[in-house]
Amino acid sequence: MHISRVDLNLFVVFETIYSEGGITRAAEKLHLSQPAISHALSRLREMFGDPLFVRQGQSMNPTPLARNLVEPVRQALRTLEGTLNESGPFDPVASHRRFVLGLRAELEAVLLPALVARVSATAPSVELAAVRIDRRRVEADLASGLLDAAIDVLLPGSGALRQTRLGTDSLVVVVRQNHPGAGTAPDLETYLEWNHVLVSSRRRGASLEDVALQKRGAQRHVALRCQQYFAAFRVVAETGFALTLPASQAAVMNSAFGHAIVPFPAPDAGLDRYLYWHEAADSSAANAWLRQLVTDVATPAFEPR
């Protein structure tokens, strides 16, 4: 079927039913009547030869075909909306745009509370989605519109991958309050005497702090390697283990534990954090607004502590 014979508004209805889980909520979000939404769904079903959504109780559950369609439809709608938004100034107060920010899961607790608060205050109808970043596809995802911006360490890329440095996230060490090292700045020798817990999604391999130690000809004893910082903080509470991590994450996580935070004995070690976008968004007022918002929130989070 040629696109000239398709009402593109039907895809807006499709995505909204999918997101909202029902015709009533979709009608409310789009400011249309329920019969209008039902009529659009009937046309979509005829177009695709598939029910697309099946009622179960109060919800409309997507069929396998609908699940396969939703991401391509969302990407196409974002591309169209972005094209329309580029034609004039961006008004955050009036915008209903959806921005997608790629970042590591551990940074969500650091950045999202302040970022969402700023978005809610200045752009109440804007939607923000934080998604897991794939470092191998950052440039491609920014170019395609799957991501509007991304935050990560320094990444390779072509000249089309724009970047600005947000700051350096220094490393700190977390120990429980009755640990011998609490309240002091440990030297390297003292740090190496401790047992350590390491958080990593990988099964093996050196961490940033281990690389810094290796440069000094040193190696620590990692007594536990786990996947989640929350679990590591619990382990610190129950043992004499030490946990080394970026200062921004330590400050957020430790608010629930009250452990002691001391300097890492290699002060030059840290993570440089960068904000990325694609050159195609250079002239986008909407993207520039998002980048400024992220910069305003992230820069203080990555200040030396």
Legacy VTK file of the C-alpha trace (Angstrom):
# vtk DataFile Version 3.0
C-alpha trace
ASCII
DATASET POLYDATA
POINTS 305 float
0.000 0.000 0.000
1.375 3.415 -0.971
1.751 5.920 1.848
-0.332 8.467 -0.081
-3.381 6.289 0.595
-2.771 6.091 4.348
-4.074 8.486 6.998
-0.977 9.051 9.137
-3.158 10.061 12.089
-4.081 6.393 12.401
-0.550 5.644 13.560
-0.845 8.284 16.274
-3.981 6.512 17.474
-2.231 3.130 17.285
0.732 4.291 19.387
-1.513 5.984 21.940
-3.729 2.919 22.418
-0.567 0.859 22.843
0.936 3.275 25.394
-2.259 3.937 27.340
-3.576 0.372 27.276
-7.120 1.201 26.256
-9.483 3.208 24.073
-10.829 5.399 26.883
-7.406 6.586 28.052
-6.257 7.031 24.444
-9.292 9.212 23.733
-8.552 11.334 26.805
-4.920 11.806 25.858
-5.691 12.727 22.247
-8.733 14.849 23.190
-10.956 12.792 20.890
-14.200 10.928 21.471
-14.192 7.198 22.167
-16.192 6.493 18.975
-13.531 8.354 16.962
-10.777 6.200 18.498
-12.813 3.028 17.912
-13.380 4.013 14.274
-9.658 4.643 13.784
-8.856 1.251 15.325
-11.318 -0.427 12.940
-9.513 1.177 9.992
-6.149 0.033 11.363
-7.442 -3.521 11.766
-8.687 -3.510 8.190
-5.386 -2.090 6.945
-3.243 -4.727 8.662
-5.679 -7.643 8.590
-5.102 -8.156 12.314
-7.036 -7.299 15.515
-3.944 -5.417 16.806
-5.516 -5.131 20.287
-7.612 -7.701 22.162
-9.732 -6.696 25.140
-8.974 -8.408 28.438
-10.909 -6.930 31.325
-10.384 -3.171 31.322
-7.278 -3.303 29.118
-6.579 -3.686 25.415
-3.671 -6.105 25.052
-1.526 -5.860 21.897
-1.279 -8.794 19.522
2.141 -10.096 18.393
1.847 -8.001 15.216
1.137 -4.858 17.242
4.208 -5.529 19.393
6.323 -5.813 16.262
4.884 -2.611 14.811
5.090 -0.298 17.807
8.793 0.590 17.801
9.016 1.319 14.038
5.839 3.394 14.349
7.216 5.308 17.335
10.467 6.014 15.539
8.618 7.252 12.446
6.370 9.508 14.538
9.369 10.939 16.398
11.074 11.660 13.090
7.988 13.425 11.726
7.473 15.389 14.929
11.124 16.379 14.976
10.890 17.580 11.379
7.868 19.731 12.204
9.495 21.111 15.343
12.574 22.235 13.434
10.520 24.683 11.393
10.140 27.131 14.248
11.145 27.999 17.790
10.643 25.460 20.555
8.066 26.344 23.194
8.589 23.977 26.146
5.400 25.129 27.879
3.219 24.150 24.906
5.222 21.148 23.679
3.986 17.547 23.931
7.245 16.180 22.591
8.815 12.956 23.866
12.572 13.100 24.451
14.661 9.941 24.730
17.870 10.118 26.758
20.366 7.265 26.742
22.429 6.673 29.868
23.849 3.966 32.099
21.398 2.531 34.621
23.544 3.584 37.578
23.224 7.248 36.563
19.422 7.260 36.634
19.241 7.790 40.401
21.900 10.506 40.134
20.349 12.586 37.361
16.680 11.757 36.834
15.134 13.243 40.003
16.507 16.728 39.339
16.020 16.421 35.579
12.392 15.338 35.856
11.709 18.106 38.373
13.079 20.690 35.928
11.090 19.251 33.021
7.873 19.172 35.077
8.355 22.787 36.125
9.225 24.214 32.710
7.572 21.823 30.241
4.637 20.092 31.961
3.439 18.189 28.872
6.860 17.006 27.695
7.599 13.297 28.149
11.063 12.055 29.063
12.262 8.483 28.561
15.556 7.209 29.971
16.789 4.114 28.149
19.787 1.836 28.415
22.680 2.943 26.262
24.408 0.580 23.823
27.909 1.977 23.406
28.331 0.211 20.071
25.271 1.976 18.642
25.275 5.405 20.258
26.086 7.320 17.080
23.684 5.245 14.963
20.865 5.618 17.489
21.385 9.383 17.687
21.470 9.641 13.892
18.259 7.622 13.469
16.355 9.526 16.140
16.061 6.587 18.523
17.974 8.788 20.963
17.813 12.559 21.275
20.896 12.703 23.497
23.115 10.390 25.521
25.397 10.578 28.551
28.453 8.356 28.889
32.222 8.262 29.174
34.391 9.285 26.221
33.329 7.251 23.185
34.788 6.869 19.691
32.792 8.331 16.831
32.872 10.270 13.596
32.712 14.032 13.256
28.931 13.727 13.163
28.893 12.694 16.819
28.824 15.906 18.819
29.943 15.989 22.443
30.484 18.295 25.383
32.174 17.422 28.645
29.898 17.573 31.678
32.553 17.028 34.329
34.730 14.455 36.054
33.164 11.978 38.441
35.905 11.304 40.988
36.224 7.964 42.774
35.521 7.553 46.481
35.522 4.635 48.913
32.546 3.628 51.057
33.039 1.764 54.356
30.768 1.262 57.334
31.047 3.695 60.222
32.952 1.337 62.546
35.490 0.436 59.860
39.104 1.296 60.832
39.342 3.547 57.789
36.197 5.576 58.498
36.911 9.271 58.877
40.413 9.142 57.405
41.938 9.477 53.953
43.624 6.107 53.384
47.016 5.895 51.742
47.576 3.259 49.075
49.137 0.759 51.462
46.215 0.969 53.860
43.653 0.693 51.044
45.311 -2.491 49.771
45.019 -4.107 53.209
41.217 -3.996 53.032
38.834 -6.518 51.487
36.867 -5.057 48.603
33.529 -5.506 46.854
33.382 -4.734 43.124
30.201 -3.942 41.182
30.244 -4.929 37.508
27.893 -6.430 34.932
30.849 -8.361 33.511
31.932 -11.731 34.875
35.589 -10.763 34.971
37.953 -7.987 34.002
39.558 -4.994 35.660
37.490 -2.062 36.870
38.428 1.598 36.575
39.902 1.585 40.076
41.851 -1.602 39.362
43.373 -0.013 36.261
44.390 2.994 38.369
45.992 0.662 40.909
47.799 -1.315 38.212
49.389 1.899 36.962
50.900 2.194 40.428
52.052 -1.426 40.458
49.407 -2.354 43.015
46.631 -4.938 43.229
43.804 -5.178 45.763
41.887 -8.214 47.001
38.347 -8.313 45.603
36.461 -10.549 48.024
33.127 -10.136 46.214
32.103 -9.251 42.676
28.393 -8.469 42.305
26.023 -6.765 39.847
24.111 -4.142 41.836
25.257 -1.192 43.925
22.368 -1.608 46.355
23.546 -5.137 47.125
27.113 -3.876 47.512
26.015 -1.217 50.009
24.212 -3.917 52.007
27.371 -6.023 51.988
29.387 -3.052 53.248
26.899 -2.691 56.100
27.330 -6.329 57.149
31.094 -6.727 56.620
34.335 -4.832 56.807
34.492 -4.681 53.007
35.175 -1.446 51.131
33.334 -0.316 48.000
34.945 2.020 45.462
32.633 3.885 43.087
32.015 7.289 41.445
31.313 10.061 43.936
27.976 11.035 42.345
26.590 7.528 42.834
28.017 7.224 46.335
26.298 10.431 47.446
22.898 9.241 46.214
23.108 5.616 47.354
24.605 6.405 50.748
21.659 8.581 51.762
19.862 5.353 52.682
22.797 3.809 54.549
24.879 6.476 56.276
28.230 4.817 55.613
31.516 6.687 55.789
32.847 8.038 52.479
36.605 8.534 52.174
38.874 9.492 49.239
40.241 6.913 46.826
44.054 6.898 47.184
44.596 7.671 43.488
43.072 11.157 43.150
43.743 11.395 39.422
41.412 8.449 38.741
37.873 9.314 37.723
35.272 9.171 34.994
34.947 12.023 32.521
31.234 12.268 31.685
30.100 13.559 28.277
26.822 14.608 26.703
26.358 13.365 23.123
24.046 14.344 20.260
24.105 14.090 16.472
25.174 16.911 14.198
21.718 16.812 12.577
20.367 18.206 15.854
22.775 21.154 15.955
20.125 23.555 14.687
17.229 21.967 16.586
15.796 24.360 19.157
14.127 21.454 20.950
17.330 19.441 21.159
19.262 22.509 22.295
16.702 22.987 25.085
17.168 19.375 26.187
20.954 19.636 26.079
20.947 22.790 28.177
18.624 21.191 30.706
20.817 18.094 30.993
23.947 20.229 31.303
22.410 22.363 34.050
21.509 19.258 36.051
24.527 17.049 35.318
27.368 19.531 35.745
26.790 20.057 39.494
26.317 16.294 39.958
29.804 15.636 38.601
31.632 18.340 40.525
34.583 17.200 42.699
33.518 16.077 46.171
LINES 1 306
305 0 1 2 3 4 5 6 7 8 9 10 11 12 13 14 15 16 17 18 19 20 21 22 23 24 25 26 27 28 29 30 31 32 33 34 35 36 37 38 39 40 41 42 43 44 45 46 47 48 49 50 51 52 53 54 55 56 57 58 59 60 61 62 63 64 65 66 67 68 69 70 71 72 73 74 75 76 77 78 79 80 81 82 83 84 85 86 87 88 89 90 91 92 93 94 95 96 97 98 99 100 101 102 103 104 105 106 107 108 109 110 111 112 113 114 115 116 117 118 119 120 121 122 123 124 125 126 127 128 129 130 131 132 133 134 135 136 137 138 139 140 141 142 143 144 145 146 147 148 149 150 151 152 153 154 155 156 157 158 159 160 161 162 163 164 165 166 167 168 169 170 171 172 173 174 175 176 177 178 179 180 181 182 183 184 185 186 187 188 189 190 191 192 193 194 195 196 197 198 199 200 201 202 203 204 205 206 207 208 209 210 211 212 213 214 215 216 217 218 219 220 221 222 223 224 225 226 227 228 229 230 231 232 233 234 235 236 237 238 239 240 241 242 243 244 245 246 247 248 249 250 251 252 253 254 255 256 257 258 259 260 261 262 263 264 265 266 267 268 269 270 271 272 273 274 275 276 277 278 279 280 281 282 283 284 285 286 287 288 289 290 291 292 293 294 295 296 297 298 299 300 301 302 303 304
